[in-house]
């Protein structure tokens, strides 16, 4: 706590005057992270930002944003992924993550349905959730844990171009491959 207070330019007493302990500090920080995440996604997925984009252009923008964000914040996001996988993440953190994920999925579906060539899957929200799960897990492994060497490293461009056809097929639904036949 002394190191943390010193880095913040405050006294340990000032820290404890504001927070009951480390857990309260982490709770406050992850509230901020999720608030900022929601604000960022709200902007990225706004109708104004995406006006005139086709469904595939919206999907490309989302994939590019996720890849870029993962690359820029690799260290922090890797630490968070390990923290969650350790089982140590508090219930509040997990609840906020689920809430943000539901928000992104619903808003992305709304946005994709505004575009020409809508989601053509019998369960559109399920399809969008699958797209986001594939995007999340693939970029997590390919960027945050690429040093494990389980797969050949991909450039961001290669990763984006490899993901897009698969994600598009998920949105088209079973037996509806559209232009990807």
Steps between C-alpha positions, in 0.01 A plus 500: 500500500791733573632454144160560352445815706847625409439445128170687530674787676288451812547377853391158620259680734343685207460170319321339794289815540360434154511120474450231765779292346639353180174325416310830513763663277474218245121523508519873428750447219303230326183711524690772314634252244152367423349850490769604252451178302127568469566858389752381239267232366207744497703728273640219281157346453301820454281543195672830427849347502386220269262690273513363147708195589392158383469211744839371390659845538360527853636154579843592358506818712412306817762233432763765421411691819529188717831397344640853541377532858643160592834594346514842676404364842661156474666497842197617695257276310724196542516565875121537515449177303728312739328662801157387381624149415658469846156511660605796716284757321224626730135449408459873431773492236345199328152654513627823342678299229180308420297823494747664262506191276118493483494872418755459218318198353159672501635826361705323232193303392293822481771663294539202266123488450505869393747419222423355159538118501380445853584209726333206323515249783190342658634603844660841430604584858648154542694549176637836616595350836687221318676756279612693809611180676707392199643851466583519872658157534693516173645845561577413863705198394652656189603827665510468879650153508684486166828449686393146590568407139204266468420636155700697244498873577271710283527867419197705598398520134529122457299445816223737386485352149492146640219573744261690274379214274431274799315772689295588193396135457385498865273798428361338184377196688488132412471436128508873419851565386411792275797618295743268680400181312 
